[in-house]
Amino acid sequence: MSYATPPGWYPDAGTPGLERWWDGTAWTAHTRPSAAGPSASHQPPAPADPGPAQSGPAGFGPAEAAPAGFGPPSLPLPHQRGPHDGSGGGNRTRILAITLSGVLVLGTAVTGVILLGRDDGGTPAARTTTTSAPAPVTTPTATPSTSDEPDPDENPAVLVDQLNGVTVPVPEGWEKPKSSSSDVPTIRTVQSYDCPGGSSFCYHGTVTTHTARSAETDPKALAEADITTAADLAYEEDSLGRRNHGGITSHKVLKAEQLSVAGRVGYLVRWQVTTGKGPGGYVQSVAFPSSVGSGTPVIVRLVFDADVAELPLSLMDTITRGVRPLGDDGTSSGVGASISP
């Protein structure tokens, strides 16, 4: 173990014959001639348990001048300092201490930055990106109808033509097919039969609704022009070019008159036709303005085979009277339920 050299006068090896004062931490500028005598020189006592010997500071006195285990720090004397060594050893020591403290503080700050930039595993922490949650999207939901009124489309006793704004009663023993060759709202008798021409199957009775395609708006002119088209499609040649009844050989006008249809003034034309094969039949065209939109005329065509007991001409009249505008109170009150051949 070693001990710090106590303050005292020690031989100045740089200047023979002089002693320099050691203040316990650094050499001072105080000197004195060695002639003061050995008794005036303070010799530090030897330690009770000396450790490894240490030599005195370089440039000061011979090694034996300082007892084993003692010796001032290795700093130059004032007369041995360079032009940049400062005014004294104490100042240099303080400068070194301040510099060392600055280095330690800087090192501590750098270490803290490095550690803060790493996660618990010692790897650089991933950059955190904060994103805002998207605004919730509200999807509108349909509000179920609370009306007790039945949907006319679901009523088997009523044919609904939404486009033309009318409904037609469905007689007993008739049906509303989901599809038909004419691709228009249709009702027909349930049972079909082989056409007299043998090329297909036919129905004894059909009723269809149409939108008038001509620029004509007069119900009478429309009905008189449409009756020919209705008769040809039913008994002359159908939309697929088939002559199911052998063609029309003659016809006779049974009725042509003005009437009220769906609350509008309309016109009716009815024919009886004779065909090349089979008994022929009855054809009727009814034209009237629609109750919706711009009032585009509507045409209702009725076709009954002749000699069918279940299809008297009175049923044709009943169906015509039962045509009503869409939304009429009677639409959902069982119109057509009491209609029977």
C-alpha positions as CSV (number, residue, x, y, z in Angstrom):
1,M,0.0,0.0,0.0
2,S,1.2,3.6,-0.6
3,Y,0.7,6.9,1.0
4,A,0.5,10.5,-0.4
5,T,3.7,12.5,0.1
6,P,3.2,15.0,2.9
7,P,3.9,18.7,2.4
8,G,7.5,19.7,2.9
9,W,10.8,20.9,1.5
10,Y,12.4,18.5,-0.9
11,P,15.6,18.7,-3.0
12,D,15.1,20.3,-6.3
13,A,16.9,18.0,-8.7
14,G,16.6,20.6,-11.5
15,T,18.6,23.1,-9.6
16,P,21.3,21.7,-7.4
17,G,21.6,23.4,-4.0
18,L,17.9,24.3,-3.8
19,E,14.9,22.8,-2.1
20,R,11.4,23.3,-3.4
21,W,8.2,23.2,-1.3
22,W,5.7,20.4,-1.9
23,D,2.2,21.3,-0.7
24,G,1.0,17.8,-0.5
25,T,-0.6,17.9,-4.0
26,A,1.7,19.9,-6.3
27,W,5.0,21.6,-6.4
28,T,5.0,25.3,-5.6
29,A,7.2,28.2,-6.7
30,H,8.8,28.5,-3.3
31,T,12.4,27.5,-3.1
32,R,15.2,27.8,-0.6
33,P,18.9,27.1,-0.6
34,S,19.9,23.7,0.6
35,A,22.3,25.4,3.0
36,A,19.4,25.7,5.4
37,G,20.7,22.4,6.7
38,P,19.4,19.0,6.8
39,S,17.6,19.7,10.1
40,A,15.3,22.2,8.4
41,S,14.4,19.9,5.6
42,H,11.2,18.0,6.3
43,Q,11.7,14.4,5.5
44,P,8.5,12.5,5.4
45,P,8.3,9.6,7.7
46,A,8.5,6.1,6.4
47,P,5.3,4.2,6.4
48,A,4.8,1.5,9.0
49,D,3.9,-1.1,6.4
50,P,5.5,0.0,3.2
51,G,4.2,-1.4,-0.1
52,P,6.0,-1.6,-3.4
53,A,8.6,1.1,-3.7
54,Q,7.8,4.1,-5.9
55,S,10.4,6.4,-7.4
56,G,10.1,10.1,-7.1
57,P,8.8,12.2,-9.9
58,A,10.8,12.4,-13.0
59,G,13.0,15.5,-13.0
60,F,13.0,16.0,-9.2
61,G,15.7,14.8,-7.0
62,P,17.3,11.5,-6.9
63,A,15.1,8.5,-6.4
64,E,16.5,8.0,-2.9
65,A,15.5,11.5,-1.9
66,A,11.9,10.4,-1.6
67,P,11.2,7.6,0.9
68,A,9.9,4.3,-0.4
69,G,6.2,4.5,-1.1
70,F,6.3,8.3,-1.3
71,G,7.0,10.9,-4.0
72,P,5.4,13.9,-5.5
73,P,3.6,13.6,-8.9
74,S,5.6,13.7,-12.1
75,L,5.1,17.4,-13.0
76,P,7.7,19.8,-14.2
77,L,9.0,22.5,-12.0
78,P,8.0,26.1,-12.8
79,H,11.3,26.7,-14.5
80,Q,10.9,23.5,-16.5
81,R,7.4,24.3,-18.0
82,G,6.9,25.0,-21.6
83,P,5.2,28.2,-22.9
84,H,1.8,26.4,-22.9
85,D,2.0,24.7,-19.5
86,G,0.1,27.5,-17.6
87,S,1.1,29.3,-14.4
88,G,1.4,26.3,-12.2
89,G,1.0,22.6,-11.6
90,G,-2.2,23.1,-9.6
91,N,-3.9,24.9,-12.6
92,R,-2.8,22.2,-15.0
93,T,-4.2,19.5,-12.6
94,R,-7.5,21.4,-12.5
95,I,-7.6,21.7,-16.3
96,L,-7.0,18.0,-16.6
97,A,-9.7,17.2,-14.1
98,I,-12.2,19.4,-15.9
99,T,-11.3,17.9,-19.2
100,L,-11.7,14.4,-17.9
101,S,-15.0,15.3,-16.3
102,G,-16.3,16.7,-19.7
103,V,-15.2,13.6,-21.5
104,L,-17.1,11.4,-18.9
105,V,-20.2,13.5,-19.2
106,L,-20.1,13.4,-23.0
107,G,-19.6,9.6,-22.9
108,T,-22.5,9.2,-20.5
109,A,-24.8,11.3,-22.7
110,V,-23.8,9.3,-25.8
111,T,-24.3,6.0,-24.0
112,G,-27.8,7.1,-22.9
113,V,-28.8,8.1,-26.4
114,I,-27.7,4.7,-27.7
115,L,-29.5,2.8,-25.0
116,L,-32.7,4.8,-25.4
117,G,-32.7,4.1,-29.1
118,R,-32.7,0.3,-28.5
119,D,-35.4,-2.1,-27.3
120,D,-35.0,-4.6,-24.5
121,G,-33.2,-7.0,-26.8
122,G,-30.5,-4.6,-27.7
123,T,-31.7,-4.0,-31.2
124,P,-32.7,-0.6,-32.6
125,A,-36.3,0.1,-31.7
126,A,-38.7,0.1,-34.6
127,R,-40.2,3.5,-35.6
128,T,-43.7,3.7,-34.4
129,T,-46.2,5.1,-36.9
130,T,-49.5,6.4,-35.5
131,T,-52.4,6.2,-37.8
132,S,-55.9,7.4,-37.1
133,A,-58.7,4.9,-37.3
134,P,-61.0,5.2,-40.4
135,A,-64.3,6.8,-39.8
136,P,-67.1,4.3,-39.3
137,V,-69.2,3.7,-42.4
138,T,-72.9,3.5,-41.8
139,T,-74.8,1.3,-44.1
140,P,-78.5,2.3,-44.6
141,T,-80.9,-0.5,-43.9
142,A,-84.3,-0.9,-45.5
143,T,-87.2,-0.2,-43.1
144,P,-89.7,-3.0,-43.5
145,S,-93.2,-2.0,-44.4
146,T,-95.7,-2.0,-41.6
147,S,-98.6,-1.8,-43.9
148,D,-101.3,-4.5,-43.5
149,E,-102.1,-4.2,-47.2
150,P,-101.0,-7.3,-49.2
151,D,-98.6,-6.8,-52.1
152,P,-100.7,-7.0,-55.3
153,D,-97.9,-8.9,-57.0
154,E,-98.3,-11.7,-54.4
155,N,-102.1,-11.8,-54.9
156,P,-102.9,-14.8,-57.1
157,A,-106.3,-13.2,-57.9
158,V,-104.7,-10.1,-59.5
159,L,-102.3,-9.5,-62.4
160,V,-100.2,-6.4,-61.9
161,D,-98.8,-4.4,-64.7
162,Q,-96.5,-1.9,-63.0
163,L,-95.3,-0.3,-66.2
164,N,-98.8,0.6,-67.4
165,G,-100.2,1.1,-64.0
166,V,-103.1,-1.3,-64.2
167,T,-104.3,-4.5,-62.6
168,V,-106.4,-7.3,-64.2
169,P,-108.5,-9.8,-62.3
170,V,-107.5,-13.5,-62.6
171,P,-110.6,-15.8,-63.0
172,E,-110.8,-19.1,-61.2
173,G,-109.0,-21.9,-63.1
174,W,-106.6,-19.4,-64.6
175,E,-102.9,-18.7,-63.7
176,K,-100.2,-16.1,-63.9
177,P,-97.3,-17.7,-65.7
178,K,-93.8,-16.7,-64.7
179,S,-92.8,-16.5,-68.3
180,S,-94.5,-16.6,-71.7
181,S,-93.6,-16.4,-75.4
182,S,-95.0,-12.9,-75.6
183,D,-92.9,-11.6,-72.7
184,V,-95.7,-9.3,-71.4
185,P,-97.9,-9.5,-68.3
186,T,-100.1,-12.5,-69.0
187,I,-102.9,-14.6,-67.4
188,R,-104.1,-17.8,-69.1
189,T,-106.2,-21.0,-68.5
190,V,-104.2,-23.6,-66.5
191,Q,-104.7,-26.5,-68.9
192,S,-103.0,-26.5,-72.3
193,Y,-103.8,-28.7,-75.3
194,D,-102.2,-29.7,-78.6
195,C,-102.9,-27.0,-81.2
196,P,-105.1,-28.0,-84.2
197,G,-102.1,-27.2,-86.5
198,G,-100.1,-29.8,-84.5
199,S,-96.9,-27.7,-84.3
200,S,-97.2,-26.7,-80.6
201,F,-99.5,-26.6,-77.6
202,C,-102.1,-23.9,-77.0
203,Y,-104.3,-22.5,-74.2
204,H,-108.0,-22.0,-74.5
205,G,-108.0,-18.5,-73.0
206,T,-105.3,-15.7,-72.6
207,V,-105.3,-12.1,-71.5
208,T,-102.3,-9.8,-72.0
209,T,-101.5,-6.1,-71.3
210,H,-99.4,-3.9,-73.7
211,T,-98.1,-0.4,-74.1
212,A,-99.4,1.3,-77.3
213,R,-96.4,1.7,-79.6
214,S,-97.8,4.0,-82.2
215,A,-98.0,7.8,-82.0
216,E,-101.8,7.5,-82.1
217,T,-103.5,8.4,-78.8
218,D,-107.2,8.1,-79.7
219,P,-108.5,4.9,-78.0
220,K,-110.9,4.1,-80.9
221,A,-108.3,4.3,-83.6
222,L,-105.9,2.3,-81.4
223,A,-108.5,-0.5,-80.7
224,E,-109.5,-0.7,-84.4
225,A,-105.8,-1.0,-85.5
226,D,-104.8,-3.4,-82.8
227,I,-107.6,-6.0,-83.3
228,T,-106.1,-7.2,-86.5
229,T,-102.7,-7.7,-84.8
230,A,-104.3,-9.5,-81.9
231,A,-106.3,-11.9,-84.2
232,D,-103.3,-12.7,-86.4
233,L,-101.0,-13.5,-83.4
234,A,-103.7,-15.7,-81.9
235,Y,-105.0,-17.6,-84.9
236,E,-103.0,-16.7,-88.0
237,E,-99.4,-17.0,-87.1
238,D,-97.8,-16.6,-83.7
239,S,-94.6,-14.6,-82.8
240,L,-92.5,-17.7,-83.6
241,G,-94.0,-18.0,-87.1
242,R,-96.2,-21.1,-86.3
243,R,-99.7,-21.5,-87.8
244,N,-101.2,-23.3,-84.8
245,H,-104.7,-23.0,-86.1
246,G,-104.2,-23.3,-89.8
247,G,-104.7,-19.5,-90.3
248,I,-107.7,-17.2,-90.3
249,T,-110.2,-17.8,-93.1
250,S,-112.7,-15.1,-92.1
251,H,-113.8,-12.8,-89.2
252,K,-116.9,-11.0,-88.0
253,V,-117.2,-7.9,-85.8
254,L,-119.3,-8.7,-82.8
255,K,-118.8,-5.4,-80.8
256,A,-117.2,-2.0,-81.2
257,E,-118.1,0.6,-78.6
258,Q,-116.8,3.2,-76.2
259,L,-116.6,2.3,-72.5
260,S,-115.0,3.3,-69.2
261,V,-111.9,1.3,-68.3
262,A,-109.9,1.8,-65.1
263,G,-111.6,5.1,-64.6
264,R,-110.7,6.3,-68.1
265,V,-112.6,6.6,-71.4
266,G,-111.6,3.8,-73.7
267,Y,-112.8,1.9,-76.7
268,L,-113.5,-1.8,-77.3
269,V,-113.5,-3.9,-80.5
270,R,-114.4,-7.7,-80.5
271,W,-114.1,-10.2,-83.4
272,Q,-115.2,-13.7,-84.0
273,V,-112.7,-15.5,-86.3
274,T,-112.9,-18.7,-88.3
275,T,-109.8,-20.7,-88.8
276,G,-108.5,-23.3,-91.2
277,K,-108.2,-25.9,-88.5
278,G,-110.2,-26.1,-85.3
279,P,-113.3,-24.1,-84.1
280,G,-111.7,-20.6,-84.3
281,G,-112.3,-18.2,-81.5
282,Y,-113.0,-14.7,-80.2
283,V,-110.6,-11.8,-80.1
284,Q,-111.0,-8.5,-78.3
285,S,-108.8,-5.3,-78.1
286,V,-109.5,-2.6,-75.5
287,A,-107.5,0.7,-75.6
288,F,-107.5,3.5,-72.9
289,P,-105.1,6.1,-71.5
290,S,-102.9,5.0,-68.6
291,S,-103.5,6.5,-65.2
292,V,-99.7,6.9,-64.6
293,G,-97.0,9.0,-66.1
294,S,-97.9,10.9,-69.3
295,G,-101.0,8.8,-69.8
296,T,-99.6,6.7,-72.6
297,P,-102.4,4.5,-73.9
298,V,-102.7,0.9,-72.7
299,I,-104.0,-2.0,-74.7
300,V,-105.6,-5.1,-73.1
301,R,-106.0,-8.1,-75.5
302,L,-108.4,-11.0,-74.7
303,V,-108.5,-14.3,-76.7
304,F,-111.0,-17.2,-76.1
305,D,-111.3,-20.4,-78.1
306,A,-114.8,-21.0,-79.4
307,D,-116.9,-23.9,-78.3
308,V,-115.4,-24.0,-74.7
309,A,-118.1,-24.0,-72.1
310,E,-115.9,-22.6,-69.4
311,L,-115.2,-19.5,-71.6
312,P,-118.5,-17.7,-72.3
313,L,-118.3,-14.2,-73.8
314,S,-119.8,-12.9,-70.5
315,L,-116.5,-13.8,-68.8
316,M,-114.8,-11.6,-71.4
317,D,-117.0,-8.7,-70.3
318,T,-116.4,-9.4,-66.6
319,I,-112.6,-9.3,-67.0
320,T,-112.9,-6.0,-68.9
321,R,-114.9,-4.4,-66.2
322,G,-112.4,-5.6,-63.6
323,V,-109.4,-3.8,-65.1
324,R,-108.5,-1.1,-62.5
325,P,-105.7,1.5,-62.0
326,L,-102.8,0.4,-59.9
327,G,-103.3,1.4,-56.3
328,D,-107.1,1.3,-56.5
329,D,-108.6,0.2,-53.2
330,G,-110.2,-2.7,-54.9
331,T,-106.8,-4.1,-56.0
332,S,-106.2,-5.8,-52.7
333,S,-109.8,-6.6,-51.8
334,G,-110.0,-9.9,-53.8
335,V,-110.8,-8.5,-57.2
336,G,-111.3,-11.5,-59.5
337,A,-111.9,-13.9,-56.6
338,S,-115.6,-14.0,-57.5
339,I,-115.0,-14.2,-61.2
340,S,-115.8,-17.6,-62.6
341,P,-116.7,-18.9,-66.0
